[in-house]
Amino acid sequence: METIGKYSRKLYKCTRCGLEQEHGTNHWGDIYPSCKGCSWKNPLDPCPVMECQEKMPEGYKKPAKWKKVKLGDIADIIVA
C-alpha cells in the first residue's frame, strides 16, 4: 500500500483546539504545522498534531505518526 499520493489541499483539524484549516500535503496522515487558533497560547509546544479530515482513497495507508520530544528528552539542560 502507498502512503504518498498526489499533492492536494485537504482539510485538517487541530487536535488541541479543534480549529479546521486547509493544508497542502501529499498524504492523508497527521501533520505538525503551527495552528492559527492555539499556537500563540502554547509557545513551548507551538506545533500541535493536525488530523486529516478527508477520506483516504483506496490503496493508501497513513504514514507513521511522529514522536514529539522536548529538548530535555534529548539533551541535558544546564542552568548556570
N, C-alpha and C positions, 0 to 999 in steps of 0.2 A: 504494500500500500504506500502511496505517496504522501508526504507531509507538505510539500511545496507545490503551489499551483501558480496560476497567472496572477500578477499584481492587480488588485482591485480595491476599491474603497468599501469598507464594511462598517457596520455599527458595532461599537464596543461599549461595555458598561463597566464603570469603576466598581470594584468590589468593596471599596471603603465608603464611598458616599452615594453610589447609585447613579451618578451622572452618566448619561449616554452621549457618546461623541463618535463621529466618523473618523476612521484612520485608514490609511492605505497600507496594505500588507500583501504578502504572497502566501499566506497560510490562514488557518482558522483557529489557531491556538491563542493562548494568552499573550498579551503584550505589556510592556512596562514603561509607558511614557509618563510624563508629569500630567496631572489631572487639573483642569481649569477649576474644578469645584472644590478640591481639598488639598492640593499640594502645598499651597501657601500656608495652610494651617499646620502642616507637618514638615518643617524644614529638615529634620533629621531623617525622614523617610519620604522624600518627595515623589517617588515613583511607585504608586500602588499597582496592583495587578488589575488589568482590564481584560474582561472576558468577552470573546466574540459572541454576538447575538445572532449572527447569520447562520443559516442551515449549511452544514458542511456537505459538499457534493459526494456522491457515492465514489468509492475508490480512494478516498483520502482519510487520513487519521491526524489527530492533533499532535504537534511536536511536544517533546518532553517539557515539563514546567522547569523554569529556572529556580535554582536555590538562592534565595535572597540572604545575604550575610551583611553584617555590620563590621566596621573597622576593628572593633575589639574581638571579633570572631577569628580574624586572620592575622592580627598583629597585636603586640603588647603596646598599650598606651602609657607612656611615661610622662607624668606631670612634674616639671622641675620647679 
